[in-house]
Amino acid sequence: MDFEAIKKAAEKYGPDMTKFLRDMIAIPSESCEEKGVVHRIKEEMEKLGYDKVEIDGLGNVIGWMGKGDKIIAIDSHIDTVGIGNINNWTDDPYKGYETDKIIYGRGGSDQEGGMASATYGARIMKDLGLIPEGYKIMVVGSVQEEDCDGMCWQYIYNVDKIVPEFVISTEPTDGGIYRGHRGRMEIRVDVKGVSCHGSAPERGDNAIYKMADILQDVRALNENPADDKVEIKGLVKMLDPKYNPEHYEDARFLGRGTCTVSQIFYTSPSRCAVADSCAISIDRRMTAGETYKTCLKEIEDLPSVKKYGDDVKVSMYWYDRPAWTGEVYKTECFFPTWINKESAPHVKALADAYHALWGQERIWADDKAKSTRVGRPLIDKWTFSTNGVAIQGRYGIPCVGFGPGAESQAHAPNEITWKQDLVVCASVLAAAPMLYKPEAGKGSATSFRQELTGNDIK
């Protein structure tokens, strides 16, 4: 393979990728509102000569290169979070600007930059004859990831009936190749009370006061150590072989689980009455060795939850928000943990491509990128969650990550991505399929996959 030709092709397409990314940034595309950016991506793929471009029932845009029966997929979610407080932005997040090194605007790193690199990476494959015999390349612009990680791939797997041999996620990887991440689940805690007039609160049962006790216990679960000095042992315990004998090494690779209260709700007859219900949402990040059952039971076993008995209900959220097409795919808000072996063929294909093109270390485009990349291993993991929770965590389809941008830019004001990252990513994506050797795999590619719930999701 002519790696210099691949690099030159990626560099040649650099200005086109920049323009394409800026066009996507300029189209607001929060979850369930991606129609405009979907059609802009379809237009770009058709301009580049994709063999087929389609939009499925959920609204995912899918471009195909090649004619084989086996599939190598590249996934980029194309929805973004909102902009938050506009006063935290120095420039318009949807118009932004570019310099010789960076592109500014919402979605640049998370993660329309990955869509730009993937779209042009497949074009480079076609230009240079890099699609392996018997394969076709599937480039996906997936929807609703920010709302419900992986639900888009549940639809692709179960409704579109598409099962790739492996998938490359272009979520931002800070110049590294990522082989897994923690899972997550969304937990709800409801507390019942009894309302009464606020002038005599002793007549009622204030649900907010009950919840205040539970909030402190949830905080302790996240922050406490794991020794016998505390009643509530902290989630850090899963890094200890004493508590997690089978998976503590995987847990140390991924990092400890966490929990935080992300929302709070209440009901009350008025501002001069005792609250008769209170509820919270808990964002729970799960490391290796934890299951959905253990995560729910940890909340159920908190001293304050036990104290209030039947007045407390702990449950898992479900997601059923309509896509921009109107389609509804109802699913549980449980997103399984997964890790690949470093020796897995699809991980090695990306690593070999990177080494041949760019050397042994992560590269950086400027000092801001350098500050987060120097000293970190090339093969690593994400801190946050991706569509890999469905692709590999739920369905066991091997998944690996390499994408432009940085996790630190995700959901942040003044989001940027680096032009050099677009070029590097497009070149690695273009080279990796020809270096993929499935016969080199020994056993499963998976180091760890989390137990599923068994719920009937269709």
Secondary structure in CASP SS format (residue, H / E / C, confidence):
PFRMAT SS
TARGET T0000
AUTHOR 0000-0000-0000
METHOD secondary structure of the structure
MODEL  1
M C 1.00
D C 1.00
F H 1.00
E H 1.00
A H 1.00
I H 1.00
K H 1.00
K H 1.00
A H 1.00
A H 1.00
E H 1.00
K H 1.00
Y C 1.00
G H 1.00
P H 1.00
D H 1.00
M H 1.00
T H 1.00
K H 1.00
F H 1.00
L H 1.00
R H 1.00
D H 1.00
M H 1.00
I H 1.00
A C 1.00
I C 1.00
P C 1.00
S C 1.00
E E 1.00
S C 1.00
C C 1.00
E C 1.00
E C 1.00
K H 1.00
G H 1.00
V H 1.00
V H 1.00
H H 1.00
R H 1.00
I H 1.00
K H 1.00
E H 1.00
E H 1.00
M H 1.00
E H 1.00
K H 1.00
L C 1.00
G C 1.00
Y C 1.00
D C 1.00
K E 1.00
V E 1.00
E E 1.00
I E 1.00
D C 1.00
G C 1.00
L C 1.00
G C 1.00
N C 1.00
V E 1.00
I E 1.00
G E 1.00
W E 1.00
M E 1.00
G C 1.00
K C 1.00
G C 1.00
D C 1.00
K E 1.00
I E 1.00
I E 1.00
A E 1.00
I E 1.00
D E 1.00
S E 1.00
H E 1.00
I C 1.00
D C 1.00
T E 1.00
V C 1.00
G C 1.00
I C 1.00
G C 1.00
N C 1.00
I H 1.00
N H 1.00
N H 1.00
W C 1.00
T C 1.00
D C 1.00
D C 1.00
P C 1.00
Y C 1.00
K C 1.00
G C 1.00
Y C 1.00
E E 1.00
T C 1.00
D C 1.00
K C 1.00
I E 1.00
I E 1.00
Y E 1.00
G C 1.00
R C 1.00
G C 1.00
G H 1.00
S H 1.00
D H 1.00
Q H 1.00
E H 1.00
G H 1.00
G H 1.00
M H 1.00
A H 1.00
S H 1.00
A H 1.00
T H 1.00
Y H 1.00
G H 1.00
A H 1.00
R H 1.00
I H 1.00
M H 1.00
K H 1.00
D H 1.00
L H 1.00
G C 1.00
L C 1.00
I C 1.00
P C 1.00
E C 1.00
G C 1.00
Y E 1.00
K E 1.00
I E 1.00
M E 1.00
V E 1.00
V E 1.00
G E 1.00
S E 1.00
V C 1.00
Q C 1.00
E C 1.00
E C 1.00
D C 1.00
C C 1.00
D C 1.00
G C 1.00
M H 1.00
C H 1.00
W H 1.00
Q H 1.00
Y H 1.00
I H 1.00
Y H 1.00
N H 1.00
V C 1.00
D C 1.00
K C 1.00
I C 1.00
V C 1.00
P C 1.00
E C 1.00
F E 1.00
V E 1.00
I E 1.00
S E 1.00
T C 1.00
E C 1.00
P C 1.00
T C 1.00
D C 1.00
G C 1.00
G C 1.00
I E 1.00
Y E 1.00
R C 1.00
G E 1.00
H E 1.00
R C 1.00
G E 1.00
R E 1.00
M E 1.00
E E 1.00
I E 1.00
R E 1.00
V E 1.00
D E 1.00
V E 1.00
K E 1.00
G C 1.00
V E 1.00
S C 1.00
C C 1.00
H E 1.00
G C 1.00
S C 1.00
A C 1.00
P H 1.00
E H 1.00
R H 1.00
G C 1.00
D E 1.00
N C 1.00
A H 1.00
I H 1.00
Y H 1.00
K H 1.00
M H 1.00
A H 1.00
D H 1.00
I H 1.00
L H 1.00
Q H 1.00
D H 1.00
V H 1.00
R H 1.00
A H 1.00
L H 1.00
N H 1.00
E H 1.00
N C 1.00
P C 1.00
A C 1.00
D C 1.00
D C 1.00
K C 1.00
V C 1.00
E C 1.00
I C 1.00
K C 1.00
G C 1.00
L H 1.00
V H 1.00
K H 1.00
M H 1.00
L H 1.00
D C 1.00
P C 1.00
K C 1.00
Y C 1.00
N C 1.00
P C 1.00
E C 1.00
H C 1.00
Y H 1.00
E H 1.00
D H 1.00
A H 1.00
R H 1.00
F H 1.00
L H 1.00
G C 1.00
R C 1.00
G C 1.00
T E 1.00
C E 1.00
T E 1.00
V E 1.00
S E 1.00
Q E 1.00
I E 1.00
F E 1.00
Y E 1.00
T E 1.00
S C 1.00
P C 1.00
S C 1.00
R C 1.00
C C 1.00
A E 1.00
V C 1.00
A C 1.00
D C 1.00
S E 1.00
C E 1.00
A E 1.00
I E 1.00
S E 1.00
I E 1.00
D E 1.00
R E 1.00
R E 1.00
M E 1.00
T C 1.00
A C 1.00
G C 1.00
E C 1.00
T C 1.00
Y H 1.00
K H 1.00
T H 1.00
C H 1.00
L H 1.00
K H 1.00
E H 1.00
I H 1.00
E H 1.00
D C 1.00
L C 1.00
P H 1.00
S H 1.00
V H 1.00
K H 1.00
K H 1.00
Y H 1.00
G H 1.00
D H 1.00
D H 1.00
V E 1.00
K E 1.00
V E 1.00
S E 1.00
M E 1.00
Y C 1.00
W E 1.00
Y E 1.00
D C 1.00
R C 1.00
P C 1.00
A C 1.00
W C 1.00
T C 1.00
G C 1.00
E C 1.00
V C 1.00
Y C 1.00
K C 1.00
T E 1.00
E E 1.00
C C 1.00
F E 1.00
F E 1.00
P C 1.00
T C 1.00
W E 1.00
I E 1.00
N E 1.00
K C 1.00
E C 1.00
S C 1.00
A C 1.00
P H 1.00
H H 1.00
V H 1.00
K H 1.00
A H 1.00
L H 1.00
A H 1.00
D H 1.00
A H 1.00
Y H 1.00
H H 1.00
A H 1.00
L H 1.00
W H 1.00
G C 1.00
Q C 1.00
E C 1.00
R C 1.00
I C 1.00
W C 1.00
A C 1.00
D C 1.00
D H 1.00
K H 1.00
A H 1.00
K H 1.00
S H 1.00
T H 1.00
R H 1.00
V C 1.00
G C 1.00
R C 1.00
P C 1.00
L C 1.00
I E 1.00
D E 1.00
K C 1.00
W C 1.00
T C 1.00
F C 1.00
S C 1.00
T C 1.00
N C 1.00
G H 1.00
V H 1.00
A H 1.00
I H 1.00
Q C 1.00
G C 1.00
R C 1.00
Y C 1.00
G C 1.00
I C 1.00
P C 1.00
C E 1.00
V E 1.00
G E 1.00
F C 1.00
G C 1.00
P C 1.00
G C 1.00
A C 1.00
E H 1.00
S H 1.00
Q H 1.00
A C 1.00
H C 1.00
A C 1.00
P C 1.00
N C 1.00
E C 1.00
I E 1.00
T E 1.00
W E 1.00
K H 1.00
Q H 1.00
D H 1.00
L H 1.00
V H 1.00
V H 1.00
C H 1.00
A H 1.00
S H 1.00
V H 1.00
L H 1.00
A H 1.00
A H 1.00
A H 1.00
P H 1.00
M H 1.00
L H 1.00
Y C 1.00
K C 1.00
P H 1.00
E H 1.00
A H 1.00
G C 1.00
K C 1.00
G C 1.00
S C 1.00
A C 1.00
T E 1.00
S E 1.00
F E 1.00
R E 1.00
Q C 1.00
E C 1.00
L C 1.00
T C 1.00
G C 1.00
N C 1.00
D C 1.00
I C 1.00
K C 1.00
END
